[in-house]
Amino acid sequence: MDKGGWDLNRLFDRLQYKYYKRVERTLLIQSDHVVVLTNKVVDEVMKLGAIEKSKITVIPCCADYNHFPLSTDAHKIDARISLGIPTDAFVLGYLGSIGRMYLLDRFLHLFKLAVNARKNCHAMLITRDTSAFKQLMKAHLTPELSSHVHVKSASRDEVPVFLPAIDVMVSFILSTYARTGASPTKMAECFASGIPVIANPGVGDVKRVVDQLDGGWIVDPFSDADLMEVVQNLDTICLKGGQRLRDVSRPILGLEYATQSYQSVYDKLV
């Protein structure tokens, strides 16, 4: 529903929604154990399924830190040369799918504000939905600004090669009921590479994790005042990255943590 697939003003969509909510409750009630992605959604799952907290385990979306190595200066230069980005640019980045819930219009608005403050600012997007984003660029950017935006489609093996081109990752996601249980994998992948994030509250445990790790900046993407504060502190945000961010994030967002957590769940069930 939050993605626009169901319109509750339509009878048929409303009936589908109610049916699947009943199925959801039945599955939760009958489950021996439930794995969720965020601490924030635990109370809601307990309410929906009348399930005890002891039967719920939180395992966030984690990243393979061996697959995503630390971004070094050499990696950054190589990535930028291959993508046609000036090596001395400040690069705001985005990683992932294009869609209504990802607020790419607010990303582009932040980019425009950043360019006004620092002329060497560029934007880099790694996405399979390149044509969809290029349509957004036409709607929101002048041709001159568009020349500072670089869009690359990449396979999973290619993402760690291009990711170092980015100084700071932007992850704006529409805050809705369903997003209470969301854990953006892109955040773990960026932290593995030592890249800090600019994100918004109201999405799973994002704010708690970013604050805990000092891994970036939390901002209201709909507030120009907040976005201008971000622009004025881009260098400060960038300095939150590097080896320190990779090291402090790995114990809670590394693939090893997810593996151990799932094994613990299986052991309880056995």
C-alpha positions as CSV (number, residue, x, y, z in Angstrom):
1,M,0.0,0.0,0.0
2,D,2.8,2.5,0.9
3,K,4.4,2.0,-2.5
4,G,1.1,2.8,-4.3
5,G,0.2,-0.7,-5.3
6,W,-3.1,-0.6,-3.4
7,D,-5.5,2.3,-3.4
8,L,-7.8,1.9,-0.4
9,N,-10.4,4.1,-2.0
10,R,-11.0,1.3,-4.4
11,L,-13.2,-1.5,-3.2
12,F,-11.2,-4.4,-4.8
13,D,-7.9,-3.0,-3.5
14,R,-9.4,-2.6,0.0
15,L,-10.6,-6.2,0.0
16,Q,-7.2,-7.4,-1.0
17,Y,-5.6,-5.4,1.7
18,K,-7.9,-6.7,4.4
19,Y,-7.5,-10.3,3.2
20,Y,-3.7,-10.1,3.3
21,K,-3.7,-8.4,6.7
22,R,-5.7,-11.4,8.0
23,V,-3.2,-13.8,6.4
24,E,-0.4,-11.8,8.0
25,R,-2.0,-12.2,11.5
26,T,-2.5,-15.9,11.0
27,L,1.1,-16.5,10.0
28,L,2.4,-14.5,13.0
29,I,0.2,-16.4,15.4
30,Q,1.2,-19.7,14.1
31,S,5.0,-19.0,13.9
32,D,7.4,-20.6,16.3
33,H,9.8,-17.6,15.8
34,V,9.7,-14.3,13.9
35,V,12.7,-12.5,12.5
36,V,12.3,-8.7,11.9
37,L,14.7,-6.2,10.5
38,T,14.3,-3.4,13.1
39,N,13.9,-2.9,16.8
40,K,11.3,-0.2,16.0
41,V,8.8,-2.7,14.5
42,V,8.9,-5.3,17.4
43,D,6.0,-3.8,19.4
44,E,3.9,-3.6,16.2
45,V,4.6,-7.3,15.4
46,M,3.7,-8.3,19.0
47,K,0.4,-6.4,18.6
48,L,-0.4,-7.8,15.2
49,G,0.3,-11.4,16.0
50,A,-0.3,-11.6,19.7
51,I,3.3,-13.0,19.9
52,E,5.6,-12.9,22.8
53,K,8.7,-10.7,22.6
54,S,10.9,-13.7,23.4
55,K,9.8,-15.2,20.0
56,I,11.1,-12.2,18.0
57,T,14.7,-11.7,16.9
58,V,15.9,-8.5,15.3
59,I,18.4,-9.0,12.5
60,P,19.1,-5.9,10.3
61,C,20.0,-6.0,6.6
62,C,23.8,-6.6,6.7
63,A,26.6,-6.3,4.2
64,D,29.5,-8.6,3.3
65,Y,32.4,-6.5,4.5
66,N,34.8,-8.8,2.5
67,H,32.8,-7.9,-0.7
68,F,32.8,-4.1,0.1
69,P,36.4,-3.1,1.0
70,L,37.4,0.2,2.6
71,S,37.3,3.0,0.0
72,T,40.9,4.4,-0.3
73,D,42.2,7.5,-2.1
74,A,43.5,5.2,-4.8
75,H,40.1,3.5,-5.2
76,K,38.4,6.9,-5.3
77,I,40.6,8.3,-8.1
78,D,40.3,5.1,-10.2
79,A,36.5,5.1,-9.8
80,R,36.2,8.7,-10.7
81,I,38.5,8.5,-13.8
82,S,36.5,5.5,-15.1
83,L,33.2,7.4,-14.6
84,G,34.3,10.8,-16.0
85,I,34.1,12.5,-12.6
86,P,36.7,15.2,-11.7
87,T,39.1,13.7,-9.2
88,D,38.9,16.9,-7.0
89,A,35.0,17.0,-7.0
90,F,32.9,16.6,-3.9
91,V,30.4,13.8,-4.8
92,L,27.0,13.2,-3.3
93,G,25.9,9.7,-4.1
94,Y,22.8,7.4,-4.3
95,L,22.7,3.7,-4.5
96,G,19.7,1.5,-5.3
97,S,16.3,1.5,-7.0
98,I,14.4,4.5,-8.3
99,G,10.8,4.9,-7.0
100,R,8.3,7.2,-5.4
101,M,9.3,6.1,-1.9
102,Y,13.0,7.0,-2.4
103,L,12.4,10.7,-2.7
104,L,14.9,11.3,-5.5
105,D,13.4,14.7,-6.1
106,R,14.6,15.7,-2.6
107,F,18.0,14.3,-3.4
108,L,18.2,16.4,-6.5
109,H,17.0,19.4,-4.5
110,L,19.8,18.9,-2.0
111,F,22.3,18.6,-4.9
112,K,21.1,21.9,-6.4
113,L,21.6,23.6,-3.0
114,A,25.1,22.0,-2.7
115,V,26.1,23.2,-6.2
116,N,25.2,26.7,-5.3
117,A,27.5,26.5,-2.3
118,R,30.4,24.7,-3.9
119,K,30.8,24.7,-7.6
120,N,32.8,21.5,-7.7
121,C,29.9,19.4,-6.4
122,H,28.8,16.4,-8.5
123,A,26.2,13.7,-8.0
124,M,26.8,10.0,-8.7
125,L,23.9,7.4,-8.9
126,I,24.5,3.7,-9.0
127,T,21.2,2.1,-10.1
128,R,19.7,-0.4,-12.6
129,D,16.9,2.1,-13.3
130,T,19.0,4.5,-15.3
131,S,16.2,5.5,-17.7
132,A,13.8,6.3,-14.9
133,F,16.3,8.5,-13.2
134,K,17.2,10.4,-16.4
135,Q,13.5,11.3,-16.7
136,L,13.7,12.7,-13.2
137,M,16.8,14.7,-14.2
138,K,15.0,16.3,-17.1
139,A,12.1,17.3,-14.8
140,H,14.3,18.8,-12.0
141,L,17.6,19.9,-13.4
142,T,18.9,22.3,-16.0
143,P,21.1,20.9,-18.8
144,E,24.1,22.6,-17.1
145,L,23.4,20.9,-13.7
146,S,22.7,17.6,-15.5
147,S,26.3,17.6,-16.7
148,H,27.4,17.3,-13.1
149,V,25.3,14.2,-12.6
150,H,26.7,10.7,-13.4
151,V,24.5,7.7,-13.6
152,K,25.9,4.1,-13.7
153,S,24.2,0.7,-13.9
154,A,26.2,-1.8,-12.0
155,S,26.1,-5.5,-11.1
156,R,26.7,-6.6,-7.6
157,D,30.4,-7.3,-8.4
158,E,30.7,-3.8,-9.9
159,V,29.1,-1.8,-7.1
160,P,32.2,-2.0,-4.8
161,V,34.3,-0.7,-7.7
162,F,32.2,2.4,-8.3
163,L,31.1,3.1,-4.8
164,P,34.4,4.8,-3.8
165,A,33.7,7.6,-6.2
166,I,31.2,8.9,-3.6
167,D,32.1,11.1,-0.7
168,V,28.8,11.0,1.1
169,M,25.8,8.8,0.4
170,V,22.2,10.2,0.5
171,S,19.5,7.8,1.6
172,F,16.1,9.6,1.7
173,I,13.1,7.2,2.1
174,L,9.5,8.2,2.6
175,S,8.5,7.7,6.2
176,T,5.4,5.5,6.3
177,Y,3.9,2.7,8.4
178,A,5.6,0.0,6.4
179,R,9.0,1.7,6.6
180,T,8.9,1.1,10.4
181,G,10.3,-2.4,9.6
182,A,12.7,-1.3,6.9
183,S,16.5,-1.7,7.1
184,P,18.3,-0.2,4.1
185,T,21.0,-2.5,2.9
186,K,22.7,0.4,1.1
187,M,23.6,1.9,4.5
188,A,25.5,-1.2,5.6
189,E,27.2,-1.4,2.3
190,C,28.3,2.3,2.5
191,F,29.5,1.9,6.1
192,A,31.5,-1.2,5.0
193,S,33.2,1.1,2.4
194,G,33.8,3.8,5.1
195,I,31.3,6.2,3.4
196,P,29.0,8.2,5.8
197,V,25.3,8.8,5.0
198,I,22.8,11.6,5.0
199,A,19.5,10.1,5.9
200,N,16.0,10.9,7.3
201,P,14.4,9.7,10.5
202,G,11.2,7.6,10.6
203,V,12.7,4.7,8.7
204,G,13.3,1.6,10.9
205,D,16.4,2.0,13.1
206,V,18.2,4.3,10.7
207,K,18.4,7.3,13.1
208,R,19.4,5.2,16.1
209,V,22.2,3.4,14.1
210,V,23.6,6.6,12.5
211,D,23.6,8.3,15.9
212,Q,25.1,5.3,17.6
213,L,27.9,5.0,15.1
214,D,28.3,8.7,14.4
215,G,27.9,7.6,10.8
216,G,26.5,10.7,9.1
217,W,23.8,13.2,9.4
218,I,20.0,12.9,10.1
219,V,17.9,15.5,8.3
220,D,14.3,16.3,7.3
221,P,14.5,16.1,3.5
222,F,11.4,18.4,3.2
223,S,13.0,21.2,5.2
224,D,15.2,23.7,3.2
225,A,16.7,24.9,6.5
226,D,17.8,21.4,7.4
227,L,19.2,20.8,3.9
228,M,21.1,24.0,4.0
229,E,22.6,23.0,7.3
230,V,23.7,19.8,5.6
231,V,25.3,21.7,2.7
232,Q,27.2,23.9,5.2
233,N,28.5,20.8,7.0
234,L,29.4,18.5,4.1
235,D,33.1,18.4,5.0
236,T,32.3,17.6,8.6
237,I,30.0,14.8,7.5
238,C,32.6,13.4,5.1
239,L,35.1,13.2,8.0
240,K,32.8,10.8,9.8
241,G,33.8,8.1,7.3
242,G,36.9,6.0,6.7
243,Q,38.4,3.1,8.7
244,R,36.8,4.2,12.0
245,L,33.2,3.9,10.5
246,R,34.0,0.6,8.9
247,D,35.3,-0.8,12.2
248,V,32.5,0.4,14.5
249,S,29.7,-0.7,12.1
250,R,31.0,-4.2,11.3
251,P,30.0,-5.8,14.6
252,I,26.3,-4.8,14.1
253,L,26.0,-4.6,10.3
254,G,28.5,-7.2,9.1
255,L,27.5,-10.4,7.5
256,E,29.1,-12.3,10.3
257,Y,26.6,-10.8,12.8
258,A,23.7,-11.8,10.6
259,T,25.0,-15.4,10.3
260,Q,25.5,-15.8,14.0
261,S,22.0,-14.3,14.7
262,Y,20.2,-16.6,12.3
263,Q,22.2,-19.6,13.7
264,S,21.0,-18.6,17.2
265,V,17.4,-18.6,15.9
266,Y,17.8,-22.1,14.3
267,D,19.4,-23.4,17.5
268,K,16.3,-22.3,19.5
269,L,13.9,-24.0,17.1
270,V,15.9,-27.2,17.1
